[in-house]
Amino acid sequence: MFALIGIVVVLGSIIGGYLMEHGHLMVLFQPAELVIIGGAALGSMLIANPIHILMGIAKGLPVILKGSPYSKAHLLETLKLLYDLFSHIRKVGMAGAEADAEKPDQSPVFSKYPKILKDHHAIAFLCDTLRTVTTGAVSHHEIDQILETDIETHHHAKAQPVAALQTIADSLPGLGIVAAVLGVVITMGAIGGPPEEVGHKVAAALVGTFLGILLCYGFIGPLASNLNKINEEEGQYYQVLRQGLVAFIKGSPPLIAVEFARRTIPGHVRPGYQEMEAACRGKAS
């Protein structure tokens, strides 16, 4: 939502200031310049990136417009899930929880949290850890190392679309200059024509530079920065899961293990201890 507001503010400020100086909006409407800049940017993105990175960009942009999913409510629900899961394992044993890990959509614990169940990587993060623990052949130190490696690998994969998007943003001023140079070439060809026609072509060439810089610093660059921040929040979310899992595997009671997880949550979205305790015990009862 704030990304959309920001886009409106950028466009409103630029167009408003331009109109205050009695500029003509139709002069800025240069479809050919947009085709040159946008097409070249899209082509260079296709040249530079494999399909999985392009898919990552396509999946990330809607998330930016909707806002970060890692709100305080979502994190509190995650803490409830961890408490229910740990309490369930305390009752049925680690071997008894293997069925929950194999079919989480049919699990009496996971099925109570449909929003989290849709996060396939988070569910796999939890269930794969449970499967590994049930083998009984790994220590909690090794489990911690496995989880840390998983988080680093996932974060690296998420960072690649951000880097690709930022690279495109950085290239846009240069592509704007390309469009401007082409406009100057066309202007040189019409230099003997009417002054109005020459002036229109010069304006079109300058609009190319304007669009390249605007798209870089006004839109694509900030979108890449926003997506990077969401990825950082996602990485922090998996650290919350990791801390809770490792604390429980070490032998902490469910509520204490969840407290380890809660302390990993950044302060601006962290639930209070009493809020967490009330939510967890209320859910369990």
Contacts in CASP RR format, 6 or more apart in sequence:
PFRMAT RR
TARGET T0000
AUTHOR 0000-0000-0000
METHOD contacts of the structure
MODEL  1
MFALIGIVVVLGSIIGGYLMEHGHLMVLFQPAELVIIGGAALGSMLIANP
IHILMGIAKGLPVILKGSPYSKAHLLETLKLLYDLFSHIRKVGMAGAEAD
AEKPDQSPVFSKYPKILKDHHAIAFLCDTLRTVTTGAVSHHEIDQILETD
IETHHHAKAQPVAALQTIADSLPGLGIVAAVLGVVITMGAIGGPPEEVGH
KVAAALVGTFLGILLCYGFIGPLASNLNKINEEEGQYYQVLRQGLVAFIK
GSPPLIAVEFARRTIPGHVRPGYQEMEAACRGKAS
1 65 0 8 1.000
1 66 0 8 1.000
1 67 0 8 1.000
2 67 0 8 1.000
3 64 0 8 1.000
3 65 0 8 1.000
3 67 0 8 1.000
3 222 0 8 1.000
3 223 0 8 1.000
3 226 0 8 1.000
4 65 0 8 1.000
7 219 0 8 1.000
10 218 0 8 1.000
10 219 0 8 1.000
14 214 0 8 1.000
15 25 0 8 1.000
18 25 0 8 1.000
18 28 0 8 1.000
19 25 0 8 1.000
27 200 0 8 1.000
27 203 0 8 1.000
27 207 0 8 1.000
28 207 0 8 1.000
28 210 0 8 1.000
30 204 0 8 1.000
30 207 0 8 1.000
30 208 0 8 1.000
30 211 0 8 1.000
32 204 0 8 1.000
33 176 0 8 1.000
33 179 0 8 1.000
33 204 0 8 1.000
33 207 0 8 1.000
33 208 0 8 1.000
33 211 0 8 1.000
34 211 0 8 1.000
36 175 0 8 1.000
36 176 0 8 1.000
36 178 0 8 1.000
36 179 0 8 1.000
36 182 0 8 1.000
36 208 0 8 1.000
37 172 0 8 1.000
37 175 0 8 1.000
37 176 0 8 1.000
37 178 0 8 1.000
37 179 0 8 1.000
37 208 0 8 1.000
37 211 0 8 1.000
37 212 0 8 1.000
37 215 0 8 1.000
38 175 0 8 1.000
40 175 0 8 1.000
40 178 0 8 1.000
41 168 0 8 1.000
41 171 0 8 1.000
41 172 0 8 1.000
41 175 0 8 1.000
41 215 0 8 1.000
44 168 0 8 1.000
44 171 0 8 1.000
45 54 0 8 1.000
45 57 0 8 1.000
45 164 0 8 1.000
45 168 0 8 1.000
46 54 0 8 1.000
48 164 0 8 1.000
48 167 0 8 1.000
49 164 0 8 1.000
53 160 0 8 1.000
53 161 0 8 1.000
53 164 0 8 1.000
54 161 0 8 1.000
54 164 0 8 1.000
56 161 0 8 1.000
57 161 0 8 1.000
57 164 0 8 1.000
57 165 0 8 1.000
60 161 0 8 1.000
60 227 0 8 1.000
60 230 0 8 1.000
61 223 0 8 1.000
61 227 0 8 1.000
63 69 0 8 1.000
63 227 0 8 1.000
63 230 0 8 1.000
64 223 0 8 1.000
64 226 0 8 1.000
64 227 0 8 1.000
64 230 0 8 1.000
67 230 0 8 1.000
68 229 0 8 1.000
68 230 0 8 1.000
68 233 0 8 1.000
70 230 0 8 1.000
70 233 0 8 1.000
70 234 0 8 1.000
70 236 0 8 1.000
70 237 0 8 1.000
70 269 0 8 1.000
71 269 0 8 1.000
72 269 0 8 1.000
72 270 0 8 1.000
72 271 0 8 1.000
74 115 0 8 1.000
74 116 0 8 1.000
75 237 0 8 1.000
75 240 0 8 1.000
75 265 0 8 1.000
75 269 0 8 1.000
75 270 0 8 1.000
75 271 0 8 1.000
76 271 0 8 1.000
76 275 0 8 1.000
76 276 0 8 1.000
76 279 0 8 1.000
77 113 0 8 1.000
77 115 0 8 1.000
77 116 0 8 1.000
78 116 0 8 1.000
78 237 0 8 1.000
78 240 0 8 1.000
78 241 0 8 1.000
78 261 0 8 1.000
79 258 0 8 1.000
79 261 0 8 1.000
79 262 0 8 1.000
79 271 0 8 1.000
79 276 0 8 1.000
79 279 0 8 1.000
79 280 0 8 1.000
80 113 0 8 1.000
80 279 0 8 1.000
80 280 0 8 1.000
80 283 0 8 1.000
81 109 0 8 1.000
81 110 0 8 1.000
81 112 0 8 1.000
81 113 0 8 1.000
81 116 0 8 1.000
82 241 0 8 1.000
82 244 0 8 1.000
82 245 0 8 1.000
82 248 0 8 1.000
82 254 0 8 1.000
82 257 0 8 1.000
82 258 0 8 1.000
82 261 0 8 1.000
83 254 0 8 1.000
83 255 0 8 1.000
83 258 0 8 1.000
83 280 0 8 1.000
83 283 0 8 1.000
83 284 0 8 1.000
84 109 0 8 1.000
84 112 0 8 1.000
84 280 0 8 1.000
84 283 0 8 1.000
84 284 0 8 1.000
85 97 0 8 1.000
85 100 0 8 1.000
85 109 0 8 1.000
85 110 0 8 1.000
85 126 0 8 1.000
86 248 0 8 1.000
86 254 0 8 1.000
86 257 0 8 1.000
86 258 0 8 1.000
87 254 0 8 1.000
87 284 0 8 1.000
88 97 0 8 1.000
88 100 0 8 1.000
88 108 0 8 1.000
88 109 0 8 1.000
89 96 0 8 1.000
89 97 0 8 1.000
89 130 0 8 1.000
89 248 0 8 1.000
90 254 0 8 1.000
94 130 0 8 1.000
94 133 0 8 1.000
94 134 0 8 1.000
95 134 0 8 1.000
97 130 0 8 1.000
97 134 0 8 1.000
98 130 0 8 1.000
98 131 0 8 1.000
98 134 0 8 1.000
99 107 0 8 1.000
100 107 0 8 1.000
100 108 0 8 1.000
100 109 0 8 1.000
100 110 0 8 1.000
100 127 0 8 1.000
100 130 0 8 1.000
101 126 0 8 1.000
101 127 0 8 1.000
101 128 0 8 1.000
101 130 0 8 1.000
101 131 0 8 1.000
101 134 0 8 1.000
102 127 0 8 1.000
102 131 0 8 1.000
104 110 0 8 1.000
104 111 0 8 1.000
104 117 0 8 1.000
104 123 0 8 1.000
104 126 0 8 1.000
104 127 0 8 1.000
105 111 0 8 1.000
105 117 0 8 1.000
110 116 0 8 1.000
110 117 0 8 1.000
110 123 0 8 1.000
111 117 0 8 1.000
116 122 0 8 1.000
116 123 0 8 1.000
117 123 0 8 1.000
121 154 0 8 1.000
122 237 0 8 1.000
122 238 0 8 1.000
122 241 0 8 1.000
125 147 0 8 1.000
125 150 0 8 1.000
125 238 0 8 1.000
125 241 0 8 1.000
126 241 0 8 1.000
126 245 0 8 1.000
128 150 0 8 1.000
129 143 0 8 1.000
129 146 0 8 1.000
129 147 0 8 1.000
129 245 0 8 1.000
132 138 0 8 1.000
132 143 0 8 1.000
132 146 0 8 1.000
133 143 0 8 1.000
133 249 0 8 1.000
138 146 0 8 1.000
140 246 0 8 1.000
140 249 0 8 1.000
140 250 0 8 1.000
143 245 0 8 1.000
143 246 0 8 1.000
143 249 0 8 1.000
144 242 0 8 1.000
144 246 0 8 1.000
147 238 0 8 1.000
147 241 0 8 1.000
147 242 0 8 1.000
147 245 0 8 1.000
147 246 0 8 1.000
148 242 0 8 1.000
150 238 0 8 1.000
151 235 0 8 1.000
151 238 0 8 1.000
151 239 0 8 1.000
151 242 0 8 1.000
154 235 0 8 1.000
154 238 0 8 1.000
155 231 0 8 1.000
155 234 0 8 1.000
155 235 0 8 1.000
158 231 0 8 1.000
158 234 0 8 1.000
158 235 0 8 1.000
159 228 0 8 1.000
159 231 0 8 1.000
161 227 0 8 1.000
162 224 0 8 1.000
162 227 0 8 1.000
162 228 0 8 1.000
162 231 0 8 1.000
165 220 0 8 1.000
165 221 0 8 1.000
165 223 0 8 1.000
165 224 0 8 1.000
165 227 0 8 1.000
166 221 0 8 1.000
166 224 0 8 1.000
166 225 0 8 1.000
168 220 0 8 1.000
169 215 0 8 1.000
169 216 0 8 1.000
169 217 0 8 1.000
169 220 0 8 1.000
169 221 0 8 1.000
169 223 0 8 1.000
169 224 0 8 1.000
170 216 0 8 1.000
172 212 0 8 1.000
172 213 0 8 1.000
172 215 0 8 1.000
172 216 0 8 1.000
172 220 0 8 1.000
173 209 0 8 1.000
173 212 0 8 1.000
173 213 0 8 1.000
173 216 0 8 1.000
174 212 0 8 1.000
175 212 0 8 1.000
176 208 0 8 1.000
176 209 0 8 1.000
176 211 0 8 1.000
176 212 0 8 1.000
176 213 0 8 1.000
177 209 0 8 1.000
179 205 0 8 1.000
179 208 0 8 1.000
179 209 0 8 1.000
179 211 0 8 1.000
179 212 0 8 1.000
180 205 0 8 1.000
180 206 0 8 1.000
180 208 0 8 1.000
180 209 0 8 1.000
181 205 0 8 1.000
182 205 0 8 1.000
183 201 0 8 1.000
183 204 0 8 1.000
183 205 0 8 1.000
184 202 0 8 1.000
184 205 0 8 1.000
186 201 0 8 1.000
186 204 0 8 1.000
186 205 0 8 1.000
187 198 0 8 1.000
187 199 0 8 1.000
187 201 0 8 1.000
187 202 0 8 1.000
187 205 0 8 1.000
190 197 0 8 1.000
190 198 0 8 1.000
190 201 0 8 1.000
191 198 0 8 1.000
192 198 0 8 1.000
233 266 0 8 1.000
236 264 0 8 1.000
236 265 0 8 1.000
236 266 0 8 1.000
239 264 0 8 1.000
240 261 0 8 1.000
240 262 0 8 1.000
240 264 0 8 1.000
240 265 0 8 1.000
241 261 0 8 1.000
242 264 0 8 1.000
243 260 0 8 1.000
243 261 0 8 1.000
243 263 0 8 1.000
243 264 0 8 1.000
244 257 0 8 1.000
244 258 0 8 1.000
244 260 0 8 1.000
244 261 0 8 1.000
245 257 0 8 1.000
246 260 0 8 1.000
247 256 0 8 1.000
247 257 0 8 1.000
247 260 0 8 1.000
247 261 0 8 1.000
248 254 0 8 1.000
248 257 0 8 1.000
251 257 0 8 1.000
252 260 0 8 1.000
254 280 0 8 1.000
255 277 0 8 1.000
255 280 0 8 1.000
255 281 0 8 1.000
258 276 0 8 1.000
258 280 0 8 1.000
259 273 0 8 1.000
259 276 0 8 1.000
262 270 0 8 1.000
262 271 0 8 1.000
262 272 0 8 1.000
262 273 0 8 1.000
262 276 0 8 1.000
263 270 0 8 1.000
265 271 0 8 1.000
271 279 0 8 1.000
END
